[in-house]
């Protein structure tokens, strides 16, 4: 079977937006990207990111911050964007995503502030102490089908898991067999199930696509994102991505989760931090 390509994949179809008038876009939140009946936050970030990429004069997301106000559900949605500032190398915009109740009441789901630029115009100079995560080869890392009970046993159900190609580092997958490490770390190989290569837009999905670090802390249940900021650092090389998530502090029913995404050429291509709520049981 031929692999999907950028612009011709399920991800691209499900993040498509239609410009109604300048700054206003119609969208449909696809049921396939849900976890525990709520639409995944990274998918929503990519969807709104596509609308902003059309509304702003620069092509690529540099920094995107979203506040998740209410849980999104599959179905129609409207995205409203506003250009805040346009400069020579960067532009800034805002966006809101809304859905409608049965009585027609408008419900705001998330609000976004983003800076866009051109990744291809950035200088090549890199000075960093960051290193790619040490993850065993993909063939030595279990996928969803390796968990007891298969994909159906993965928290959140099967729909989202069927759309991604995820293989977790065994050292951070103890939660899947009832033996969490307690370290608050999740690492793994990531891609889209249909073989579509990564690009800046799909990185907005990637930073929120792995199981939450709360699982390795011995907690269970839904871990809804309150706020998520993603930084896209460069255009990713073709091939699978490596993702590392860490949590250092859980307090008052909230935790922070830091994400690093590395491409096949050992480049740090995206970073993110989110604040999430957790259910303190388990």
C-alpha positions in Angstrom: 0.0 0.0 0.0 1.3 3.4 -1.0 2.2 5.7 1.9 0.3 8.9 2.4 2.0 12.2 1.4 1.9 15.7 2.9 -1.3 17.3 1.7 -2.9 13.9 0.9 -3.3 12.1 4.2 -5.9 11.5 6.8 -4.3 14.1 9.0 -4.5 16.7 6.3 -8.1 15.9 5.4 -9.1 16.0 9.1 -7.4 19.3 9.7 -8.8 21.0 6.6 -10.4 24.3 7.0 -12.7 26.2 4.6 -12.5 30.0 4.5 -16.0 31.4 4.9 -14.9 35.1 4.9 -11.5 36.6 5.6 -10.5 35.5 9.1 -13.4 33.0 9.6 -13.1 29.3 8.8 -15.4 26.3 8.9 -14.0 23.0 10.2 -15.1 19.6 11.2 -13.5 17.9 14.3 -13.0 14.3 13.2 -14.1 11.5 15.6 -10.9 9.6 14.8 -8.8 11.9 16.9 -10.7 11.5 20.2 -9.4 10.2 23.5 -12.1 9.3 26.1 -14.7 11.0 23.9 -12.8 14.3 23.9 -10.9 15.5 20.9 -7.1 15.4 21.4 -5.5 18.7 22.2 -2.6 18.3 19.8 -5.0 17.6 16.9 -6.9 20.8 17.8 -3.7 22.8 17.9 -2.8 21.6 14.4 -6.3 22.4 13.1 -6.2 25.9 14.5 -2.6 26.2 13.3 -3.7 25.5 9.7 -6.3 28.3 9.9 -3.7 30.7 11.2 -1.3 29.6 8.5 -3.8 30.8 6.0 -4.7 34.0 7.8 -1.1 35.2 8.5 1.4 36.2 5.8 4.1 33.8 7.1 3.9 30.1 6.5 5.2 28.3 9.6 4.2 28.2 13.3 7.1 29.3 15.6 5.2 29.6 18.9 1.6 28.5 19.5 -0.1 28.9 22.9 -3.5 27.4 23.5 -5.8 27.7 26.5 -8.4 24.8 26.5 -11.6 26.2 27.9 -14.0 23.3 27.4 -13.7 19.8 26.0 -14.2 19.7 22.3 -16.4 17.0 20.7 -16.5 15.6 17.2 -18.6 17.7 14.8 -18.7 21.1 13.2 -16.7 24.0 14.5 -15.9 27.6 13.5 -12.4 29.2 13.8 -12.1 32.9 14.0 -8.7 34.5 13.5 -7.3 38.0 13.9 -4.0 39.4 12.6 -2.5 41.2 15.6 0.8 42.3 14.0 2.8 41.8 10.8 6.5 42.3 10.6 9.2 41.5 8.1 10.2 38.1 9.6 7.3 37.3 11.9 3.6 37.8 12.3 1.3 37.4 15.3 -2.3 36.3 15.3 -5.0 35.0 17.6 -7.7 32.4 17.0 -10.7 31.0 18.8 -12.4 27.7 18.1 -16.1 27.5 18.9 -18.8 24.8 18.6 -22.5 25.1 19.1 -24.9 23.4 21.6 -28.2 21.8 20.4 -30.0 25.1 21.2 -27.6 27.1 19.1 -25.6 28.5 22.0 -22.0 29.2 21.1 -19.4 27.4 23.2 -15.8 28.5 23.0 -13.5 25.5 23.1 -10.0 27.0 23.0 -8.2 30.3 22.5 -4.8 30.6 20.8 -2.1 33.2 20.5 0.6 32.4 17.9 3.7 33.7 16.2 4.5 32.6 12.6 7.5 33.0 10.5 9.5 31.1 7.8 11.6 28.2 9.1 13.6 28.0 5.9 14.8 31.6 6.4 16.3 30.9 9.9 20.1 30.8 10.3 21.9 27.4 10.5 23.9 28.3 13.7 23.0 25.9 16.5 24.5 26.0 20.0 22.8 23.6 22.4 23.4 21.3 25.3 20.3 19.3 24.5 20.7 15.7 23.4 18.4 13.2 21.7 16.7 10.8 24.1 18.2 7.4 24.4 15.5 5.1 23.1 16.0 1.5 22.0 15.5 0.7 18.3 11.9 0.8 17.2 11.7 -3.0 16.8 12.6 -3.3 20.5 9.8 -0.9 21.6 6.3 -2.1 22.1 3.4 -0.6 20.2 -0.3 -0.5 21.2 -0.9 -4.1 20.0 1.8 -5.3 22.4 -0.2 -4.2 25.5 -2.3 -6.9 27.2 -5.7 -6.8 25.5 -4.3 -5.0 22.4 -5.3 -1.5 21.4 -8.5 -1.6 23.3 -6.6 -1.7 26.6 -4.8 1.6 25.8 -6.3 4.4 27.9 -8.7 6.5 25.7 -9.7 3.7 23.4 -8.7 2.7 19.9 -9.6 5.6 17.6 -6.7 7.9 18.3 -4.2 4.9 18.6 -5.2 3.7 15.2 -4.1 6.9 13.5 -0.6 7.1 15.0 2.4 4.8 14.8 3.7 4.8 18.4 6.3 2.6 20.0 7.2 3.3 23.6 10.5 2.9 25.3 10.0 -0.2 27.5 11.6 1.6 30.4 8.7 4.1 30.4 5.9 1.7 29.5 5.5 0.0 32.9 2.1 1.6 33.4 0.7 -0.5 30.5 1.3 -3.7 32.5 0.4 -2.3 35.9 4.0 -1.5 37.0 4.6 2.2 36.6 8.1 3.4 37.3 7.0 6.5 39.3 9.5 8.6 37.5 7.2 10.8 35.4 8.8 10.0 32.1 7.5 8.8 28.7 9.6 8.2 25.7 8.9 6.7 22.3 9.0 6.7 18.5 6.2 8.5 16.8 4.8 8.8 13.3 1.4 8.9 11.6 -0.1 5.5 10.9 -0.5 6.1 7.1 3.1 6.9 6.7 2.8 10.7 6.1 6.1 12.4 6.9 6.3 15.0 9.6 6.1 18.7 8.9 5.8 21.8 11.1 2.0 21.5 11.3 2.1 17.8 12.3 4.6 18.7 15.1 1.8 20.6 16.8 0.0 17.2 17.1 3.1 15.3 18.0 3.8 17.3 21.2 0.5 16.1 22.7 0.2 12.6 21.2 1.9 10.3 23.7 0.3 8.9 26.8 0.6 11.4 29.7 3.4 11.1 32.1 0.8 10.8 34.9 0.4 7.1 33.9 4.1 6.5 34.8 3.4 8.2 38.1 0.8 5.5 38.9 -2.2 7.7 38.1 -5.0 6.7 35.7 -7.9 8.4 33.9 -8.3 11.4 31.8 -5.5 14.1 32.0 -7.1 17.2 30.4 -4.8 19.9 29.1 -5.4 23.4 30.6 -2.7 25.3 28.7 -0.2 24.1 26.0 2.6 26.1 24.4 4.5 24.6 21.5 7.7 25.9 19.9 8.6 24.6 16.4 12.4 25.0 16.0 13.0 23.7 12.5 11.5 21.8 9.6 11.8 18.0 10.5 13.7 15.6 8.3 11.8 12.7 6.9 11.5 9.6 9.1 10.2 8.7 12.5 10.3 11.1 15.4 11.6 10.6 18.9 9.5 12.2 21.6 10.5 12.6 25.3 8.0 13.8 28.0 9.0 14.6 31.5 7.1 15.8 34.6 9.0 17.1 37.7 6.2 18.5 39.8 2.7 17.3 40.5 0.9 19.5 43.1 -2.7 20.5 43.9 -4.1 18.2 41.2 -2.0 19.8 38.4 1.2 18.8 36.7 3.5 20.3 34.1 4.7 18.2 31.2 7.7 19.1 29.0 8.1 17.7 25.6 11.0 17.4 23.2 10.7 16.2 19.6 13.7 15.0 17.7 13.9 14.1 14.0 15.7 11.3 12.2 18.7 13.6 11.7 19.1 14.2 15.5 17.7 17.7 15.3 15.6 19.1 18.1 12.6 20.2 15.9 9.9 21.0 18.6 9.5 21.7 22.2 6.4 22.1 24.4 5.2 22.7 27.9 1.7 22.1 29.1 -0.3 22.4 32.4 -2.7 19.5 32.9 -5.2 18.4 35.5 -4.9 14.9 37.0 -7.2 12.7 39.0 -5.4 11.9 42.2 -6.4 8.3 42.4 -4.7 5.1 41.3 
